């Protein structure tokens, strides 16, 4: 917990919830008759509502992107290094909004919330949602805040995919699109990782076919294994070698199947702590959302054609050590944008941290964001 709040922090923040009573038709063919969206905001909306920025979170993220909920909170929001007064996404200049996507587990309607039609947990009956569904939901949310357009939408990983979808579906409502460590669609390898994670969860005896909350249990082991697998893919080999090497936890081999190496201890800790803060059905749902993302699929499998109607100016960022969404996947996006004759800038950041680099305060990365957002602010002024 912080002893004091830093001057460049947004400080103590509050999660709010908006209820929507207008039905939302989903790509899967089902409809949500009503739903809640949890969100946080930082900074102030200016007089002409022209300084709003939407932050889109990744798979295990949520609406708590910056600041603290109270002085007992151990860590600030997941992108606190980038959001705040004087930080790259400067809350003295911009009105920053982050929502918990539909199907999430931190206040928005999702598997761990009550289905108002049945009075029971949604559980596995919560419908499959897509990035396109999320963007439609975010559009409605935007209107509820009386925001006419976003001066920028920013997202990393699955968040970057939402940025792309916004630029395609609502081209007149987004001026700048910042796509970080993303891909135009998942590779077969990435889909395979997600499937192994899902099978780990669903094969847990406490999964109860997804109705574990009603049974007052949690598929801890399955979700823990899924997170351990995912975490390996988020880090680079260099990062793991530098952080752990082959260091022994107790300074000697135990010649058994318990923890010998520090990296084993680290992965078990990551898996165990994740179980305490995330919902298993939500993890299943989010990985399927990742698998299904393919905006070119609606445009003859031609990403350039899909992006033809976009009017935003794009900034695409990748990281050299990211093998989950490697730089060549970002360059696919850049190539398609150039073929579609769109304005795009691209930078590849030198890093050792792997896919997780988009969350880490790498000085060059933050400097690049600061410069780009500074240009956006000058344009507003």
VEXDREN-2710 file (C-alpha; in Angstrom, 1 decimal):
% VEXDREN-2710
k/r/px/py/pz
1/UNK/0.0/0.0/0.0
2/UNK/1.3/3.5/-0.7
3/UNK/2.5/5.6/2.2
4/UNK/1.5/8.7/0.2
5/UNK/0.1/9.5/-3.2
6/UNK/2.7/10.7/-5.7
7/UNK/2.1/14.1/-7.4
8/UNK/1.9/12.5/-10.8
9/UNK/-0.8/10.0/-9.7
10/UNK/-4.5/10.5/-10.5
11/UNK/-4.9/9.7/-6.8
12/UNK/-7.9/8.0/-5.2
13/UNK/-10.3/6.9/-7.9
14/UNK/-13.8/5.3/-8.0
15/UNK/-15.3/2.7/-10.2
16/UNK/-18.7/3.7/-11.5
17/UNK/-21.4/1.6/-13.1
18/UNK/-23.9/2.5/-15.9
19/UNK/-26.9/0.3/-16.5
20/UNK/-28.2/-0.1/-20.0
21/UNK/-31.8/-1.2/-20.5
22/UNK/-31.7/-1.2/-24.4
23/UNK/-31.1/-4.7/-25.7
24/UNK/-27.7/-5.4/-27.3
25/UNK/-27.7/-7.8/-30.2
26/UNK/-24.5/-9.8/-30.3
27/UNK/-22.7/-11.5/-33.2
28/UNK/-23.4/-14.9/-31.8
29/UNK/-27.2/-14.3/-32.5
30/UNK/-28.2/-13.8/-28.9
31/UNK/-29.2/-10.5/-27.2
32/UNK/-28.5/-9.0/-23.8
33/UNK/-31.8/-7.4/-22.8
34/UNK/-30.0/-5.3/-20.2
35/UNK/-26.4/-5.0/-18.9
36/UNK/-24.1/-3.1/-16.7
37/UNK/-20.8/-1.5/-17.6
38/UNK/-18.2/-0.6/-15.0
39/UNK/-15.8/2.2/-15.8
40/UNK/-13.3/4.8/-14.4
41/UNK/-12.4/8.2/-15.6
42/UNK/-9.3/10.4/-15.0
43/UNK/-9.0/14.1/-15.7
44/UNK/-11.8/16.4/-16.9
45/UNK/-13.8/16.6/-20.1
46/UNK/-13.3/20.0/-21.7
47/UNK/-16.1/22.4/-22.8
48/UNK/-16.5/21.0/-26.3
49/UNK/-15.9/17.4/-25.3
50/UNK/-13.0/17.1/-27.7
51/UNK/-10.3/15.7/-25.3
52/UNK/-11.7/12.3/-24.5
53/UNK/-9.4/9.2/-24.8
54/UNK/-10.6/5.7/-24.5
55/UNK/-8.2/3.1/-23.0
56/UNK/-9.0/-0.5/-24.1
57/UNK/-7.8/-3.2/-21.7
58/UNK/-6.3/-6.6/-22.6
59/UNK/-7.4/-10.1/-21.7
60/UNK/-6.9/-10.0/-17.9
61/UNK/-7.3/-6.2/-17.5
62/UNK/-10.2/-4.2/-16.3
63/UNK/-11.4/-0.6/-15.8
64/UNK/-8.9/0.2/-13.1
65/UNK/-6.1/1.6/-15.3
66/UNK/-4.6/4.2/-12.9
67/UNK/-4.6/5.5/-9.4
68/UNK/-5.8/3.7/-6.2
69/UNK/-9.2/2.8/-4.9
70/UNK/-8.1/3.4/-1.4
71/UNK/-4.9/3.7/0.7
72/UNK/-5.0/0.0/1.5
73/UNK/-4.6/-1.0/-2.2
74/UNK/-1.2/-2.7/-2.7
75/UNK/-0.8/-1.7/-6.4
76/UNK/-2.1/1.1/-8.5
77/UNK/-4.1/0.5/-11.7
78/UNK/-2.5/-1.6/-14.5
79/UNK/-1.3/1.3/-16.6
80/UNK/-0.5/3.8/-13.8
81/UNK/3.0/4.4/-15.3
82/UNK/1.4/5.9/-18.4
83/UNK/-1.7/7.7/-17.1
84/UNK/-1.7/10.7/-14.8
85/UNK/-0.7/14.4/-14.5
86/UNK/2.5/14.9/-16.3
87/UNK/2.7/11.3/-17.6
88/UNK/2.5/10.4/-21.3
89/UNK/-1.3/10.2/-21.2
90/UNK/-1.5/13.5/-19.3
91/UNK/-4.7/13.9/-17.3
92/UNK/-4.2/17.6/-17.1
93/UNK/-4.8/17.6/-20.8
94/UNK/-7.1/14.7/-21.5
95/UNK/-10.2/13.1/-20.2
96/UNK/-9.3/9.4/-19.9
97/UNK/-11.9/6.7/-19.8
98/UNK/-11.4/3.0/-19.3
99/UNK/-14.2/0.4/-19.1
100/UNK/-14.4/-3.2/-18.0
101/UNK/-15.5/-4.9/-21.2
102/UNK/-18.8/-6.8/-21.4
103/UNK/-18.2/-10.3/-20.1
104/UNK/-15.5/-9.1/-17.7
105/UNK/-15.4/-9.9/-14.0
106/UNK/-14.9/-6.5/-12.3
107/UNK/-18.3/-5.0/-12.3
108/UNK/-19.6/-5.2/-15.9
109/UNK/-22.2/-7.8/-16.7
110/UNK/-20.4/-11.2/-17.2
111/UNK/-20.4/-14.8/-16.1
112/UNK/-19.8/-13.9/-12.4
113/UNK/-22.9/-11.5/-12.3
114/UNK/-26.5/-12.3/-11.8
115/UNK/-28.7/-12.9/-14.9
116/UNK/-31.7/-10.5/-14.2
117/UNK/-34.0/-12.9/-16.1
118/UNK/-33.3/-15.9/-13.9
119/UNK/-31.9/-14.5/-10.6
120/UNK/-29.0/-16.9/-10.9
121/UNK/-25.3/-16.4/-11.8
122/UNK/-24.9/-16.2/-15.6
123/UNK/-22.0/-18.7/-15.4
124/UNK/-21.4/-20.6/-18.7
125/UNK/-24.7/-19.2/-20.0
126/UNK/-23.3/-15.8/-20.6
127/UNK/-23.2/-15.4/-24.4
128/UNK/-20.0/-15.4/-26.3
129/UNK/-19.0/-11.8/-27.1
130/UNK/-16.6/-10.5/-29.8
131/UNK/-14.4/-7.5/-30.2
132/UNK/-17.1/-6.1/-32.6
133/UNK/-19.7/-6.5/-29.8
134/UNK/-17.4/-4.7/-27.4
135/UNK/-17.0/-1.8/-29.8
136/UNK/-20.7/-1.5/-30.3
137/UNK/-21.1/-1.5/-26.5
138/UNK/-18.4/1.1/-26.1
139/UNK/-20.1/3.3/-28.7
140/UNK/-23.3/3.2/-26.6
141/UNK/-21.2/4.0/-23.5
142/UNK/-19.6/6.9/-25.3
143/UNK/-23.0/8.4/-26.0
144/UNK/-24.1/8.0/-22.4
145/UNK/-21.2/10.2/-21.4
146/UNK/-22.2/12.9/-24.0
147/UNK/-18.9/12.3/-25.8
148/UNK/-19.2/13.0/-29.6
149/UNK/-16.0/11.4/-30.6
150/UNK/-12.7/10.1/-29.2
151/UNK/-9.6/12.2/-29.9
152/UNK/-7.7/8.9/-29.4
153/UNK/-8.3/5.3/-28.6
154/UNK/-5.4/3.4/-27.2
155/UNK/-4.9/-0.3/-26.5
156/UNK/-2.3/-3.0/-26.1
157/UNK/-2.7/-6.6/-27.1
158/UNK/-6.4/-7.4/-27.1
159/UNK/-6.9/-3.7/-26.4
160/UNK/-5.1/-2.9/-29.7
161/UNK/-7.5/-5.2/-31.5
162/UNK/-10.4/-3.1/-30.2
163/UNK/-8.7/0.0/-31.5
164/UNK/-8.6/-1.5/-35.0
165/UNK/-12.2/-2.5/-34.8
166/UNK/-13.2/1.0/-33.7
167/UNK/-11.4/2.5/-36.7
168/UNK/-13.3/0.2/-39.0
169/UNK/-16.8/0.3/-37.5
170/UNK/-17.0/3.9/-36.4
171/UNK/-14.4/5.7/-38.7
172/UNK/-15.8/9.2/-38.1
173/UNK/-15.7/8.9/-34.3
174/UNK/-12.0/8.3/-33.8
175/UNK/-9.2/10.7/-34.7
176/UNK/-6.2/8.9/-33.6
177/UNK/-5.7/5.1/-33.2
178/UNK/-2.8/3.9/-31.1
179/UNK/-2.3/0.1/-31.6
180/UNK/0.3/-1.5/-29.3
181/UNK/1.6/-5.1/-29.4
182/UNK/-1.3/-6.3/-31.3
183/UNK/-2.1/-8.5/-34.3
184/UNK/-4.7/-8.5/-37.1
185/UNK/-5.8/-12.0/-36.0
186/UNK/-4.4/-14.8/-33.9
187/UNK/-2.0/-17.4/-35.4
188/UNK/-2.8/-21.1/-35.1
189/UNK/-0.1/-21.3/-32.3
190/UNK/-1.9/-18.6/-30.3
191/UNK/-5.2/-20.3/-30.7
192/UNK/-3.6/-23.5/-29.5
193/UNK/-2.2/-21.8/-26.4
194/UNK/-5.7/-20.5/-25.6
195/UNK/-7.3/-24.0/-26.1
196/UNK/-4.8/-25.6/-23.7
197/UNK/-5.7/-22.9/-21.2
198/UNK/-9.4/-23.5/-21.6
199/UNK/-9.0/-27.3/-21.3
200/UNK/-7.0/-26.8/-18.1
201/UNK/-10.0/-24.9/-16.6
202/UNK/-12.8/-27.1/-17.9
203/UNK/-11.1/-30.3/-16.9
204/UNK/-10.8/-29.2/-13.2
205/UNK/-13.2/-31.3/-11.1
206/UNK/-14.4/-28.1/-9.4
207/UNK/-15.4/-26.5/-12.7
208/UNK/-18.9/-28.1/-12.4
209/UNK/-19.6/-27.4/-16.1
210/UNK/-19.2/-23.7/-15.4
211/UNK/-21.7/-23.6/-12.5
212/UNK/-19.0/-23.5/-9.8
213/UNK/-20.3/-20.2/-8.2
214/UNK/-23.6/-21.8/-7.5
215/UNK/-21.8/-24.8/-6.0
216/UNK/-19.7/-22.4/-3.9
217/UNK/-16.4/-23.6/-5.3
218/UNK/-13.7/-22.4/-7.7
219/UNK/-11.7/-24.4/-10.3
220/UNK/-8.5/-23.1/-8.7
221/UNK/-6.1/-25.7/-10.1
222/UNK/-7.4/-25.3/-13.7
223/UNK/-7.4/-21.5/-13.6
224/UNK/-3.9/-21.5/-12.0
225/UNK/-2.5/-23.7/-14.8
226/UNK/-4.1/-21.6/-17.4
227/UNK/-2.5/-18.5/-16.0
228/UNK/0.9/-20.2/-15.6
229/UNK/0.8/-21.2/-19.3
230/UNK/-0.3/-17.7/-20.4
231/UNK/2.4/-16.0/-18.3
232/UNK/5.1/-18.0/-20.0
233/UNK/3.9/-16.7/-23.3
234/UNK/3.9/-13.1/-22.1
235/UNK/7.6/-13.2/-21.1
236/UNK/10.6/-13.6/-23.4
237/UNK/13.3/-16.2/-22.9
238/UNK/15.8/-13.3/-22.2
239/UNK/13.5/-11.9/-19.5
240/UNK/13.1/-15.2/-17.8
241/UNK/16.8/-16.0/-18.0
242/UNK/17.7/-12.6/-16.6
243/UNK/15.2/-12.7/-13.8
244/UNK/15.6/-16.3/-12.8
245/UNK/18.3/-18.2/-14.7
246/UNK/18.5/-21.6/-13.2
247/UNK/18.6/-20.2/-9.7
248/UNK/17.5/-22.8/-7.0
249/UNK/14.9/-21.7/-4.5
250/UNK/16.6/-23.4/-1.5
251/UNK/20.2/-23.5/-2.9
252/UNK/20.1/-27.2/-3.6
253/UNK/18.2/-29.8/-5.6
254/UNK/15.4/-31.7/-3.7
255/UNK/15.2/-34.6/-6.1
256/UNK/11.4/-34.5/-6.1
257/UNK/8.4/-32.9/-7.9
258/UNK/8.0/-29.9/-5.7
259/UNK/9.6/-26.6/-6.4
260/UNK/13.3/-26.7/-7.1
261/UNK/13.9/-23.6/-9.3
262/UNK/12.9/-20.0/-8.6
263/UNK/11.0/-19.8/-11.9
264/UNK/8.8/-22.6/-10.7
265/UNK/8.0/-20.8/-7.5
266/UNK/7.3/-17.6/-9.5
267/UNK/4.9/-19.3/-11.9
268/UNK/3.0/-20.9/-9.0
269/UNK/2.7/-17.6/-7.3
270/UNK/1.4/-15.9/-10.4
271/UNK/-1.1/-18.6/-11.0
272/UNK/-2.3/-18.7/-7.3
273/UNK/-2.7/-14.9/-7.1
274/UNK/-4.6/-14.8/-10.4
275/UNK/-7.2/-17.2/-9.1
276/UNK/-7.9/-14.8/-6.3
277/UNK/-8.7/-11.9/-8.6
278/UNK/-10.1/-13.4/-11.8
279/UNK/-13.1/-15.5/-12.8
280/UNK/-12.6/-18.8/-14.7
281/UNK/-15.6/-18.4/-17.0
282/UNK/-14.5/-14.9/-17.9
283/UNK/-11.1/-16.3/-18.8
284/UNK/-12.7/-18.8/-21.1
285/UNK/-14.8/-16.0/-22.7
286/UNK/-12.0/-13.6/-23.2
287/UNK/-9.8/-16.2/-24.9
288/UNK/-12.6/-17.0/-27.3
289/UNK/-13.0/-13.3/-28.0
290/UNK/-9.3/-13.3/-28.9
291/UNK/-9.6/-16.4/-31.1
292/UNK/-12.6/-15.0/-33.1
293/UNK/-11.0/-11.6/-33.9
294/UNK/-10.5/-11.3/-37.6
295/UNK/-11.8/-8.0/-39.0
296/UNK/-10.6/-8.9/-42.5
297/UNK/-13.0/-11.8/-42.5
298/UNK/-15.9/-9.5/-43.3
299/UNK/-13.9/-8.0/-46.2
300/UNK/-12.9/-10.9/-48.4
301/UNK/-10.0/-11.7/-46.0
302/UNK/-8.4/-8.4/-47.1
303/UNK/-7.2/-6.3/-44.2
304/UNK/-6.4/-3.3/-46.4
305/UNK/-10.0/-3.4/-47.7
306/UNK/-11.3/-3.6/-44.1
307/UNK/-9.3/-0.5/-43.2
308/UNK/-10.2/1.4/-46.4
309/UNK/-13.0/3.3/-44.7
310/UNK/-10.9/4.3/-41.6
311/UNK/-10.2/8.0/-41.2
312/UNK/-8.1/7.9/-38.1
313/UNK/-4.3/8.5/-38.0
314/UNK/-2.6/5.4/-36.8
315/UNK/0.4/4.9/-34.6
316/UNK/1.5/1.2/-34.3
317/UNK/4.0/0.1/-31.7
318/UNK/5.7/-3.3/-31.3
319/UNK/8.4/-4.8/-29.1
320/UNK/11.5/-6.7/-30.3
321/UNK/11.2/-9.5/-27.8
322/UNK/7.4/-10.0/-28.1
323/UNK/7.0/-13.5/-29.6
324/UNK/3.3/-13.8/-28.7
325/UNK/2.4/-10.9/-31.0
326/UNK/5.7/-10.5/-32.8
327/UNK/6.7/-7.3/-34.6
328/UNK/5.9/-8.8/-37.9
329/UNK/2.3/-9.0/-36.9
330/UNK/2.3/-5.3/-36.3
331/UNK/4.0/-4.8/-39.6
332/UNK/1.1/-6.7/-41.3
333/UNK/-1.2/-4.0/-39.9
334/UNK/1.1/-1.2/-41.1
335/UNK/1.4/-2.8/-44.6
336/UNK/-2.4/-3.0/-44.8
337/UNK/-2.8/0.6/-43.7
338/UNK/-0.3/1.8/-46.3
339/UNK/-2.1/-0.3/-49.0
340/UNK/-5.3/1.4/-47.9
341/UNK/-3.5/4.8/-48.2
342/UNK/-3.9/5.7/-44.5
343/UNK/-1.7/7.9/-42.4
344/UNK/0.4/5.6/-40.2
345/UNK/3.6/5.8/-38.1
346/UNK/5.3/2.8/-36.8
347/UNK/8.0/2.1/-34.2
348/UNK/9.6/-1.1/-32.9
349/UNK/10.8/-0.6/-29.3
350/UNK/13.9/-2.5/-28.2
351/UNK/12.9/-4.6/-25.2
352/UNK/13.7/-7.7/-23.2
353/UNK/10.4/-8.2/-21.5
354/UNK/8.4/-10.0/-24.2
355/UNK/4.7/-9.4/-24.7
356/UNK/4.3/-7.8/-21.3
357/UNK/6.6/-5.0/-22.4
358/UNK/3.5/-2.9/-23.4
359/UNK/2.6/-2.7/-19.7
360/UNK/6.1/-1.9/-18.5
361/UNK/7.6/1.7/-18.1
362/UNK/10.4/1.3/-20.6
363/UNK/11.9/4.8/-20.9
364/UNK/12.0/4.9/-24.7
365/UNK/8.4/3.5/-24.9
366/UNK/7.1/6.2/-22.5
367/UNK/9.0/8.9/-24.3
368/UNK/7.5/7.9/-27.6
369/UNK/4.0/7.8/-26.1
370/UNK/4.6/11.2/-24.5
371/UNK/5.7/12.8/-27.7
372/UNK/2.8/11.4/-29.7
373/UNK/0.2/12.4/-27.2
374/UNK/1.8/15.8/-27.0
375/UNK/1.3/16.2/-30.7
376/UNK/-2.3/15.2/-30.4
377/UNK/-2.8/17.8/-27.6
378/UNK/-1.3/20.5/-29.7
379/UNK/-3.7/19.6/-32.5
380/UNK/-6.6/20.0/-30.1
381/UNK/-5.3/23.4/-28.9
END
